[in-house]
Amino acid sequence: MIFEARMEPRTPCVGTAWLTAKNFGSVRIEFVDTSKSGARIKGLLGLRNGAIVELQVEQPRLGAKTCRAVVRWVSADTVGLQYLRSDQKLTP
């Protein structure tokens, strides 16, 4: 069971990005939704709570945007991330 502590509303989104983590390499992931302070993604196995990751999203007309986040929870193939800086929100 996952305790959801998010205070901001989540915005559903469709898109993909690259996730890179130490001792994990780079893998393509899928966004489920995003909020002001984080995102929910799918497609990962093996990440642990507290891991620092880097997300890179290709945005039309804006090019690539990168941000860092920390893994806050993991459930099967879904991962909850918290952006390390609130001004780095990603929207695929």
Contact map, one row per residue, 1 for C-alpha under 8 A:
11100000000000000000000000000000000000000000000000000000000000000000000000000000000000000000
11110000000000000000000000000000000000000000000000000000000000000000000010100000000000000000
11111000000000000000000000000000000000000000000000000000000000000000000000000000000000000000
01111100000000000000000000000000000000000000000000000000000000000000000000000000000000000000
00111110000000000000000000000000000000000000000000000000000000000000000000000000000000000000
00011111100000000000000000000000000000000000000000000000000000000000000000000000000000000000
00001111100000000000000000000000000000000000000000000000000000000000000000000000000000000000
00000111110000000000000000000000001110000000000000000000000000000000000000000000000000000000
00000111111000000000000000000000001000000000000000000000000000000000000000000000000000000000
00000001111100000000000000000000111000000000000000000000000000000000000000000000000000000000
00000000111110000000000000000000111000000000000000000000000000000000000000000000000000000000
00000000011111000000000000000001110000000000000000000000000000000000000000000000000000000000
00000000001111100000000000000011110000000000000000000000000000000000000000000000000000000011
00000000000111110000000000000111100000000000000000000000000000000000000000000000000000000001
00000000000011111000000000000110000000000000000000000000000000000000000000000000000000000001
00000000000001111100000000011110000000000000000000000000100000000000000000000000000000000001
00000000000000111110000000011110000000000000000000000011110000000000000000000000000000000001
00000000000000011111000001111000000000000000000000000011100000000000000000000000000000000000
00000000000000001111100001111000000000000000000000001111000000000000000000000000000000000000
00000000000000000111110111100000000000000000000000001110000000000000000000000000000000000000
00000000000000000011111111000000000000000000000000111100000000000000000000000000000000000000
00000000000000000001111110000000000000000000000000011000000000000000000000000000000000000000
00000000000000000000111110000000000000000000000000000000000000000000000000000000000000000000
00000000000000000001111111000000000000000000001000000000000000000000000000000000000000000000
00000000000000000001111111100000000000000000000000000000000000000000000000000000000000000000
00000000000000000111100111110000000000000000000000000000000000000000000000000000000000000000
00000000000000000111000011111000000000000001000000000000000000000000000000000000000000000000
00000000000000011110000001111100000000000010000000000000000000000000000000000000000000000000
00000000000000011110000000111110000000001111000000000000000000000000000000000000000000000000
00000000000001111000000000011111000000001110000000000000000000000000000000000000000000000000
00000000000011111000000000001111110000111100000000000000000000000000000000000000000000000001
00000000000111000000000000000111110000111100000000000000000000000000000000000000000000000000
00000000011111000000000000000011111000111000000000000000000000000000000000000000000000000000
00000000011110000000000000000011111111110000000000000000000000000000000000000000000000000110
00000001111000000000000000000000111111100000000000000000000000000000000000000000000000001000
00000001000000000000000000000000011111000000000000000000000000000000000000000000000001001000
00000001000000000000000000000000011111100000000000000000000000000000000000000000011011001000
00000000000000000000000000000000011111110000000000000000000000000000100000000001111000001000
00000000000000000000000000000011111011111000000000000000000000000000000000000001111000000000
00000000000000000000000000000011110001111100000000000000000000000000000000000111100000000000
00000000000000000000000000001111100000111110000000000000000000000000000000000111100000000000
00000000000000000000000000001111000000011111000000000000000000000000000000001110000000000000
00000000000000000000000000011100000000001111100000000000000000000000000000001100000000000000
00000000000000000000000000101000000000000111111000000000000000000000000000001110000000000000
00000000000000000000000000000000000000000011111000000000000000000000000000011000000000000000
00000000000000000000000000000000000000000001111100000000000000000000000000000000000000000000
00000000000000000000000100000000000000000001111110100000000000000000001001000000000000000000
00000000000000000000000000000000000000000000011111100000000000000000001011000000000000000000
00000000000000000000000000000000000000000000001111100000000000000000011111000000000000000000
00000000000000000000000000000000000000000000000111110000000000000000011100000000000000000000
00000000000000000000100000000000000000000000001111111000000000000000011000000000000000000000
00000000000000000000110000000000000000000000000001111100000000000001111000000000000000000000
00000000000000000011110000000000000000000000000000111110000000000001111000000000000000000000
00000000000000000011100000000000000000000000000000011111000000000111100000000000000000000000
00000000000000001111000000000000000000000000000000001111100000000111100000000000000000000000
00000000000000001110000000000000000000000000000000000111110000011110000000000000000000000000
00000000000000011100000000000000000000000000000000000011111000011100000000000000000000000111
00000000000000001000000000000000000000000000000000000001111101111000000000000000000000000001
00000000000000000000000000000000000000000000000000000000111111111000000000000000000000000001
00000000000000000000000000000000000000000000000000000000011111100000000000000000000000000000
00000000000000000000000000000000000000000000000000000000001111100000000000000000000000000000
00000000000000000000000000000000000000000000000000000000011111111000000000000000000000000000
00000000000000000000000000000000000000000000000000000000011111111000000000000000000000000000
00000000000000000000000000000000000000000000000000000001111001111100000000000000000000000000
00000000000000000000000000000000000000000000000000000001111001111110000000000000000000000100
00000000000000000000000000000000000000000000000000000111100000011111000000000000000000010100
00000000000000000000000000000000000000000000000000000111000000001111100000000000001100011100
00000000000000000000000000000000000000000000000000011110000000000111110000000000001110010000
00000000000000000000000000000000000001000000000000011110000000000011111000000000111110000000
00000000000000000000000000000000000000000000000011111000000000000001111100000000111100000000
00000000000000000000000000000000000000000000001111111000000000000000111111000011110000000000
00000000000000000000000000000000000000000000000011000000000000000000011111000011110000000000
01000000000000000000000000000000000000000000000110000000000000000000001111100011100000000000
00000000000000000000000000000000000000000000001110000000000000000000001111111111000000000000
01000000000000000000000000000000000000000000000000000000000000000000000011111110000000000000
00000000000000000000000000000000000000000000100000000000000000000000000001111100000000000000
00000000000000000000000000000000000000000111100000000000000000000000000001111110000000000000
00000000000000000000000000000000000000011111000000000000000000000000000001111111000000000000
00000000000000000000000000000000000000011101000000000000000000000000001111101111100000000000
00000000000000000000000000000000000001111000000000000000000000000000001111000111110000000000
00000000000000000000000000000000000001111000000000000000000000000000111110000011111000000000
00000000000000000000000000000000000011100000000000000000000000000000111100000001111100000000
00000000000000000000000000000000000011100000000000000000000000000011110000000000111111011000
00000000000000000000000000000000000000000000000000000000000000000011110000000000011111010000
00000000000000000000000000000000000010000000000000000000000000000001100000000000001111111000
00000000000000000000000000000000000110000000000000000000000000000000000000000000001111111000
00000000000000000000000000000000000000000000000000000000000000000000000000000000000011111000
00000000000000000000000000000000000000000000000000000000000000000111000000000000001111111100
00000000000000000000000000000000001111000000000000000000000000000010000000000000001011111110
00000000000000000000000000000000010000000000000000000000100000001110000000000000000000011111
00000000000010000000000000000000010000000000000000000000100000000000000000000000000000001111
00000000000011111000000000000010000000000000000000000000111000000000000000000000000000000111
